[in-house]
């Protein structure tokens, strides 16, 4: 676990960034329209947030320099911004737990009634809508006359032959069988249709190819984007041993080690939320070399000294979850993740010099037998990105090189890294 003061420092930095971006978060008004309850279309500008979860309120301006008006689903019929259309509706929402770790043995369909903005995925002779509230899972809907019908799906657990088995209530398959019955060839595709955007959108694509009806609107699926680049900088490392397997190691104050660090990164930017979340993957070279000494001195004829050098050069595979937020043309970001380092070279030696009157000996041997070659660590850090350049300060806490259960090795690194995106 991280030392308490280190966690507090990084926590306060991230909290400061978060509060700063909340206080100065930028508006993002784009051209759009709303349709009011009278059926009038009002053209203007909508504060677009590339919502991961459906908004429950939007801000609209008739003119870019005008006063904003907040609209809830109960206030308007529809709004559109960028390449997205949302329609207002009173809908049934299935609220059961959906993550595998949270499933229980309750097969009941739990319904809550919401007044919501539904995202339009397909609009035409047959339409498909999506609603993901602030809390809970996403639900899909079809439209029957003026009503939105929930496509029902639920997962739960039951016991079968003394085993816990996940059961799926796929009522939505039967609903879609009836809804799309004017295309007989679609029925064979329904059996393999899953309850997610990609699968349902593929089904509706097949339906419109089969039926030849015109698609009035189709939301194009958003894809992952990637950013590739290089990193270079420096690391400041410390080493500490704890335990009693080799007692003298726990008493040595090793020097700090300052070294070059650098490598490559691939940042996978997740869709929605204006690209604020990404999975950052790195191949990073990092090294350290620690020196320490201990000994005993009685007089010039009776003493011994031991000089220790221990270190490694690693290729590290780092995987981090990144959150970034725009402030003007600058992006502030925060990372947390794991590191797996593999030693490509090693220093592991001690030189023992002993003198006992006329007898003097020098012995060189390993500090640790079979030292650990795979080092794991926890990463946390933050920084800023401007155009193609980035700067980051990062902390890493690793399990070091000791393979012994009774001798723990703790390595700590502080990185300053510059990045460049191609």
Backbone torsions as a table, in degrees:
resi	resn	phi	psi	omega
1	UNK	NA	148.7	177.7
2	UNK	-66.0	147.4	172.5
3	UNK	-60.8	146.5	-173.9
4	UNK	-59.1	-44.1	-176.8
5	UNK	-68.1	-30.9	176.8
6	UNK	-67.8	-43.4	178.0
7	UNK	-60.8	-43.5	-178.7
8	UNK	-62.1	-43.7	-178.6
9	UNK	-60.6	-49.9	-178.7
10	UNK	-69.4	-34.1	176.9
11	UNK	-62.6	-41.7	179.6
12	UNK	-67.3	-37.8	177.2
13	UNK	-61.7	-47.8	-179.2
14	UNK	-65.0	-39.9	178.4
15	UNK	-61.8	-39.7	178.4
16	UNK	-63.0	-43.3	177.5
17	UNK	-62.1	-43.9	-178.0
18	UNK	-62.7	-46.6	-179.5
19	UNK	-66.4	-36.1	179.5
20	UNK	-64.2	-45.3	-178.9
21	UNK	-68.9	-30.0	176.3
22	UNK	-67.8	-39.5	-178.1
23	UNK	-71.2	-33.0	-174.5
24	UNK	-120.4	24.2	-178.8
25	UNK	-59.4	136.0	-173.6
26	UNK	-83.5	142.6	171.6
27	UNK	-75.7	154.6	-177.8
28	UNK	-137.8	66.7	-176.8
29	UNK	-78.5	122.2	177.3
30	UNK	-121.9	157.7	-179.7
31	UNK	-60.2	135.8	-179.6
32	UNK	-167.7	-169.5	177.7
33	UNK	-148.4	160.3	168.8
34	UNK	-127.8	149.4	173.3
35	UNK	-111.8	117.6	-176.1
36	UNK	-80.9	-179.6	-175.6
37	UNK	-65.6	-20.8	177.5
38	UNK	-82.5	-7.9	-178.2
39	UNK	91.7	6.8	178.6
40	UNK	-82.4	137.9	177.2
41	UNK	-94.5	120.8	-179.6
42	UNK	-107.8	114.5	179.4
43	UNK	-88.9	143.8	-179.1
44	UNK	178.2	-134.2	-174.9
45	UNK	-137.9	137.1	-177.8
46	UNK	-120.9	136.5	177.9
47	UNK	-72.5	99.9	-171.5
48	UNK	-91.0	129.5	-176.3
49	UNK	-120.7	10.5	178.1
50	UNK	48.3	55.2	-166.6
51	UNK	-62.3	128.4	170.2
52	UNK	-76.5	-39.7	174.2
53	UNK	-113.8	141.1	-173.2
54	UNK	-56.0	135.6	-180.0
55	UNK	-69.5	150.5	173.3
56	UNK	-106.5	1.3	176.4
57	UNK	-160.8	144.3	176.7
58	UNK	-130.1	156.2	176.4
59	UNK	-109.1	129.1	-175.0
60	UNK	-125.8	139.6	174.0
61	UNK	-126.0	136.4	174.7
62	UNK	-72.1	-31.0	176.2
63	UNK	-133.3	150.9	-173.1
64	UNK	-61.6	-28.6	178.7
65	UNK	-102.5	13.7	-178.4
66	UNK	-87.3	-178.2	179.5
67	UNK	-84.0	139.9	-178.1
68	UNK	-82.2	148.1	176.4
69	UNK	-122.1	131.2	179.1
70	UNK	-90.5	128.9	178.5
71	UNK	-118.9	134.0	171.9
72	UNK	-104.1	168.1	180.0
73	UNK	-56.0	-31.6	-178.5
74	UNK	-72.7	-14.4	-173.8
75	UNK	-91.2	-27.4	-174.2
76	UNK	-135.4	167.6	179.1
77	UNK	-90.9	-37.7	-171.9
78	UNK	-161.2	153.9	166.5
79	UNK	-145.2	157.2	-179.6
80	UNK	-141.0	139.3	176.2
81	UNK	-151.4	143.2	-175.5
82	UNK	54.5	-121.2	179.0
83	UNK	-112.2	32.6	-176.1
84	UNK	-127.3	143.7	176.0
85	UNK	-125.9	132.8	176.5
86	UNK	-123.5	136.5	178.7
87	UNK	-118.7	147.6	179.9
88	UNK	-84.5	145.1	178.3
89	UNK	-165.3	154.8	171.3
90	UNK	-100.6	115.4	-168.4
91	UNK	-131.3	156.3	170.0
92	UNK	-84.5	133.7	179.0
93	UNK	-120.4	127.7	177.8
94	UNK	-83.3	124.6	-167.7
95	UNK	-111.4	8.5	-178.2
96	UNK	-64.2	156.2	174.7
97	UNK	-61.8	145.5	-175.6
98	UNK	-125.9	-19.1	178.0
99	UNK	-73.7	140.0	-174.9
100	UNK	-54.6	-42.1	-178.0
101	UNK	-67.2	-18.3	-175.9
102	UNK	-103.9	0.0	-176.3
103	UNK	-67.9	149.1	174.7
104	UNK	-128.4	-171.3	-175.0
105	UNK	-97.8	20.9	-179.1
106	UNK	-91.9	112.6	-179.0
107	UNK	-84.3	-2.2	-174.6
108	UNK	-66.8	138.8	172.9
109	UNK	-82.0	117.3	-177.8
110	UNK	-99.3	119.2	-172.8
111	UNK	-112.6	135.3	170.0
112	UNK	-126.1	140.8	179.8
113	UNK	-94.0	125.0	179.3
114	UNK	-121.5	147.9	166.4
115	UNK	-101.9	116.9	-164.2
116	UNK	-143.8	161.8	165.5
117	UNK	-90.6	117.8	177.6
118	UNK	-96.7	134.0	177.4
119	UNK	-80.5	130.5	179.6
120	UNK	-83.2	119.4	175.4
121	UNK	-96.1	-40.4	173.6
122	UNK	-137.0	138.2	172.7
123	UNK	-132.7	127.9	-178.8
124	UNK	171.2	-148.1	176.9
125	UNK	-57.8	-35.8	173.2
126	UNK	-127.8	132.7	-173.2
127	UNK	-121.4	154.6	-179.4
128	UNK	-135.0	135.5	-177.1
129	UNK	-132.2	160.3	-176.8
130	UNK	-135.9	138.9	177.9
131	UNK	-140.3	120.9	175.4
132	UNK	-125.7	107.2	-177.2
133	UNK	-72.6	178.0	-179.5
134	UNK	-58.4	-39.5	176.9
135	UNK	-125.3	137.5	177.4
136	UNK	110.7	-178.5	-174.6
137	UNK	-86.9	168.6	175.6
138	UNK	-84.4	144.6	177.4
139	UNK	-125.3	150.3	179.5
140	UNK	-112.9	152.4	-175.0
141	UNK	-139.8	148.9	168.0
142	UNK	-116.2	164.8	-176.6
143	UNK	-113.8	123.3	175.9
144	UNK	-113.2	108.8	-173.1
145	UNK	57.7	-114.4	-179.7
146	UNK	-104.9	3.3	-175.9
147	UNK	-104.1	145.2	175.6
148	UNK	-96.0	123.4	-177.5
149	UNK	-104.1	124.6	179.0
150	UNK	-68.4	128.5	170.0
151	UNK	-82.0	115.8	-168.1
152	UNK	-87.8	129.1	176.4
153	UNK	-150.3	136.1	178.2
154	UNK	-151.1	143.2	174.3
155	UNK	-113.3	139.7	174.7
156	UNK	-152.6	173.4	-175.0
157	UNK	-111.9	142.7	174.0
158	UNK	-140.6	166.4	178.3
159	UNK	-97.5	127.1	176.0
160	UNK	-135.6	116.4	179.9
161	UNK	53.2	47.8	176.8
162	UNK	66.3	17.9	177.2
163	UNK	-120.8	147.4	175.4
164	UNK	-86.0	119.0	-174.7
165	UNK	-122.8	138.4	177.2
166	UNK	-84.2	125.6	177.7
167	UNK	-107.1	141.2	178.9
168	UNK	-115.2	123.7	170.9
169	UNK	-88.0	105.4	-176.2
170	UNK	-106.2	52.0	177.9
171	UNK	-58.8	-28.5	-177.8
172	UNK	-60.3	-27.0	178.0
173	UNK	-63.3	-45.0	177.7
174	UNK	-66.3	-39.0	178.7
175	UNK	-61.5	-43.3	-179.7
176	UNK	-72.3	-30.0	176.1
177	UNK	-59.9	-42.7	177.8
178	UNK	-72.8	-42.8	-174.2
179	UNK	-65.3	-36.1	-175.9
180	UNK	-108.0	30.1	-172.6
181	UNK	-72.1	-9.7	178.1
182	UNK	-83.2	6.4	174.1
183	UNK	-128.0	89.9	-174.9
184	UNK	-57.0	-35.3	-175.9
185	UNK	-70.2	-14.8	-178.5
186	UNK	-73.9	-21.4	-174.0
187	UNK	-62.3	-35.5	-179.2
188	UNK	-70.0	-21.1	-179.4
189	UNK	-86.8	-19.8	-176.8
190	UNK	-64.7	-34.2	-174.6
191	UNK	-62.4	-26.4	-179.2
192	UNK	-103.8	14.0	-178.7
193	UNK	-88.2	120.5	179.3
194	UNK	-91.7	165.1	-177.7
195	UNK	-89.7	71.1	175.5
196	UNK	-153.0	166.1	-174.8
197	UNK	-58.9	-49.9	-174.3
198	UNK	-58.9	-45.4	-176.6
199	UNK	-71.0	-43.5	-179.8
200	UNK	-68.8	-37.0	177.2
201	UNK	-65.5	-37.6	176.3
202	UNK	-63.4	-39.7	178.1
203	UNK	-61.9	-46.2	-179.5
204	UNK	-68.9	-32.1	172.8
205	UNK	-59.5	-45.8	179.2
206	UNK	-63.7	-37.8	179.1
207	UNK	-61.7	-47.1	-176.9
208	UNK	-70.6	-28.4	173.4
209	UNK	-67.3	-37.0	-178.9
210	UNK	-74.6	-45.7	-171.6
211	UNK	-82.5	-22.0	-177.7
212	UNK	68.4	10.8	173.1
213	UNK	-69.5	153.7	179.0
214	UNK	-80.9	137.1	173.3
215	UNK	-87.2	117.7	178.5
216	UNK	-72.5	-39.1	179.3
217	UNK	-154.0	140.7	174.4
218	UNK	-139.2	126.4	177.1
219	UNK	-78.8	119.0	179.2
220	UNK	-72.0	135.1	-178.3
221	UNK	-66.0	137.1	176.6
222	UNK	-88.5	141.3	-176.2
223	UNK	-114.8	163.5	173.4
224	UNK	-65.1	143.5	171.2
225	UNK	-117.4	157.7	-177.0
226	UNK	-128.4	150.5	174.1
227	UNK	-129.8	131.6	-176.4
228	UNK	-120.2	142.7	-179.8
229	UNK	-170.5	-168.9	-177.6
230	UNK	-122.7	154.7	176.8
231	UNK	-125.9	145.2	174.5
232	UNK	-153.5	144.7	179.9
233	UNK	173.9	-149.7	-176.2
234	UNK	-137.7	155.6	176.1
235	UNK	-125.1	145.0	173.1
236	UNK	-117.3	117.3	-170.5
237	UNK	-118.8	149.8	173.2
238	UNK	-131.7	156.3	-178.9
239	UNK	-132.6	139.2	176.9
240	UNK	-143.8	137.0	175.5
241	UNK	-108.4	143.1	177.5
242	UNK	-135.9	135.5	179.0
243	UNK	131.3	-169.0	-175.3
244	UNK	-131.1	11.5	-179.8
245	UNK	-67.6	-41.3	175.7
246	UNK	-130.6	87.1	-167.5
247	UNK	-54.4	-39.9	-174.1
248	UNK	-64.6	-26.9	-179.1
249	UNK	-64.9	-30.1	-178.6
250	UNK	-76.4	-12.1	-177.3
251	UNK	-99.5	-7.4	-175.9
252	UNK	-87.6	135.4	171.4
253	UNK	-95.3	101.4	179.5
254	UNK	-75.4	151.0	178.2
255	UNK	-71.0	159.8	170.2
256	UNK	-76.0	150.1	-177.4
257	UNK	-121.4	121.6	178.5
258	UNK	-108.9	126.0	-173.1
259	UNK	-145.8	164.8	174.6
260	UNK	-72.8	146.3	171.7
261	UNK	-138.6	141.8	179.2
262	UNK	-174.3	164.0	179.8
263	UNK	170.8	-152.6	-176.4
264	UNK	-120.8	154.4	174.9
265	UNK	-137.7	152.8	172.9
266	UNK	-131.0	111.7	-178.6
267	UNK	-100.1	117.1	-179.7
268	UNK	-98.3	107.6	-175.4
269	UNK	-85.9	123.4	-177.6
270	UNK	-78.5	146.2	179.2
271	UNK	-69.6	162.1	-178.6
272	UNK	71.4	174.2	-179.9
273	UNK	55.4	29.3	178.4
274	UNK	56.0	31.3	176.7
275	UNK	67.3	26.8	-177.1
276	UNK	-75.2	-24.9	-177.6
277	UNK	-107.9	140.3	177.9
278	UNK	-151.9	162.9	173.9
279	UNK	-108.4	112.8	-175.8
280	UNK	-99.4	122.1	-177.2
281	UNK	-118.3	135.7	-174.5
282	UNK	-133.7	147.5	165.0
283	UNK	-115.9	107.3	-168.2
284	UNK	-122.6	134.1	172.1
285	UNK	-91.6	132.2	-180.0
286	UNK	-149.5	148.2	-179.4
287	UNK	-147.2	164.4	171.9
288	UNK	-153.9	154.8	175.6
289	UNK	-143.7	119.1	-177.1
290	UNK	-111.4	141.1	178.4
291	UNK	-125.8	142.1	177.6
292	UNK	-156.9	165.7	-180.0
293	UNK	-146.7	154.8	172.2
294	UNK	-151.0	164.5	-179.8
295	UNK	176.8	-171.6	-179.4
296	UNK	-139.5	134.6	179.4
297	UNK	-136.3	118.6	175.7
298	UNK	-103.5	-47.7	173.9
299	UNK	-160.2	-177.2	-174.8
300	UNK	-67.2	-12.1	179.2
301	UNK	-107.5	-2.2	-176.2
302	UNK	-145.8	98.3	-178.9
303	UNK	-165.3	166.6	166.8
304	UNK	-146.6	148.0	177.6
305	UNK	-130.1	140.3	175.8
306	UNK	-125.3	120.7	176.2
307	UNK	-106.2	125.8	-175.1
308	UNK	-113.8	137.4	169.5
309	UNK	-130.1	125.9	-179.2
310	UNK	-144.4	133.1	-178.1
311	UNK	-177.0	175.9	-178.6
312	UNK	-152.8	156.4	165.8
313	UNK	-111.6	129.6	-173.6
314	UNK	-121.3	147.3	159.8
315	UNK	-101.1	121.0	-174.3
316	UNK	-109.9	136.4	169.6
317	UNK	-104.8	109.7	-178.2
318	UNK	-106.8	134.4	177.4
319	UNK	-126.9	118.4	-172.8
320	UNK	-131.0	143.3	170.0
321	UNK	-90.4	126.8	-175.3
322	UNK	-119.9	135.8	172.1
323	UNK	-119.3	129.0	178.6
324	UNK	-130.5	154.9	-177.6
325	UNK	-143.2	134.1	-178.0
326	UNK	-78.0	137.1	170.4
327	UNK	-131.1	98.7	-171.2
328	UNK	65.4	-128.1	178.0
329	UNK	-92.4	1.7	-178.4
330	UNK	-101.4	144.2	173.2
331	UNK	-114.1	123.4	170.1
332	UNK	-90.8	142.4	-179.9
333	UNK	-141.4	159.7	179.9
334	UNK	-136.1	135.3	-179.4
335	UNK	-120.7	148.8	166.7
336	UNK	-149.5	139.5	-177.9
337	UNK	-178.9	-160.4	-175.4
338	UNK	-123.8	153.2	177.8
339	UNK	-125.4	139.5	172.9
340	UNK	-127.5	110.9	-177.3
341	UNK	-108.1	139.4	-179.2
342	UNK	-120.7	120.5	-175.0
343	UNK	-68.4	128.0	176.9
344	UNK	-106.6	-14.9	171.2
345	UNK	-154.5	160.5	-171.7
346	UNK	-148.3	142.5	167.8
347	UNK	-116.5	126.1	-173.5
348	UNK	-154.5	77.8	-173.4
349	UNK	-145.3	154.1	170.7
350	UNK	-139.3	141.1	178.8
351	UNK	-115.4	118.6	-177.0
352	UNK	-106.8	117.8	177.9
353	UNK	-110.6	121.6	-176.7
354	UNK	-123.6	136.7	173.6
355	UNK	-131.2	127.5	175.8
356	UNK	-132.3	90.5	-176.0
357	UNK	58.2	-113.1	-174.9
358	UNK	-85.4	-5.5	-178.2
359	UNK	-100.3	124.5	179.6
360	UNK	-129.9	128.6	-179.0
361	UNK	-129.3	148.4	175.0
362	UNK	-129.4	123.3	-178.6
363	UNK	-123.6	133.8	175.7
364	UNK	-117.2	127.4	-179.9
365	UNK	-152.4	175.2	-180.0
366	UNK	-77.5	147.2	174.4
367	UNK	-75.3	-48.1	-179.1
368	UNK	-122.2	127.9	172.7
369	UNK	-79.8	134.7	178.3
370	UNK	54.9	53.5	-179.6
371	UNK	-61.8	151.6	-177.8
372	UNK	-67.5	130.2	-180.0
373	UNK	-96.7	-17.7	-178.8
374	UNK	-110.4	110.7	-179.2
375	UNK	-105.5	130.3	177.7
376	UNK	-110.6	149.3	-178.1
377	UNK	-153.7	162.7	174.7
378	UNK	-103.5	135.1	-178.0
379	UNK	-116.3	141.9	174.3
380	UNK	-152.7	138.4	-178.0
381	UNK	-176.7	178.1	-179.7
382	UNK	-158.3	165.7	-178.7
383	UNK	-175.5	-156.9	-176.8
384	UNK	-141.0	149.3	178.1
385	UNK	-126.8	133.2	176.8
386	UNK	-133.6	116.3	-176.1
387	UNK	53.2	-117.5	-176.5
388	UNK	-93.4	-1.5	-174.0
389	UNK	-108.8	151.8	176.7
390	UNK	-144.1	156.1	174.5
391	UNK	-137.1	135.4	-176.0
392	UNK	-141.1	142.5	168.4
393	UNK	-111.8	129.4	-171.8
394	UNK	-135.9	146.9	175.3
395	UNK	-117.0	137.0	176.4
396	UNK	-130.4	134.4	175.5
397	UNK	-119.9	118.7	-174.6
398	UNK	-120.1	168.4	-177.9
399	UNK	-94.5	9.6	168.6
400	UNK	65.3	-152.8	-169.4
401	UNK	-113.9	-3.6	-176.8
402	UNK	-78.7	126.9	178.2
403	UNK	-90.5	-0.4	-170.7
404	UNK	-92.1	139.8	179.8
405	UNK	-70.7	-26.6	-178.7
406	UNK	-97.4	11.9	175.7
407	UNK	-143.8	101.2	179.2
408	UNK	-89.7	138.4	175.6
409	UNK	-113.5	130.8	-179.0
410	UNK	-117.8	118.0	173.6
411	UNK	-108.6	139.5	176.5
412	UNK	-130.1	132.8	-179.6
413	UNK	-127.2	142.4	169.8
414	UNK	-118.4	124.5	-177.5
415	UNK	-109.4	144.3	163.0
416	UNK	-119.8	116.3	-171.9
417	UNK	-126.6	133.7	171.7
418	UNK	-103.2	138.9	179.7
419	UNK	-124.8	152.2	175.9
420	UNK	-137.7	127.8	179.2
421	UNK	-98.1	134.4	179.4
422	UNK	-80.4	NA	NA
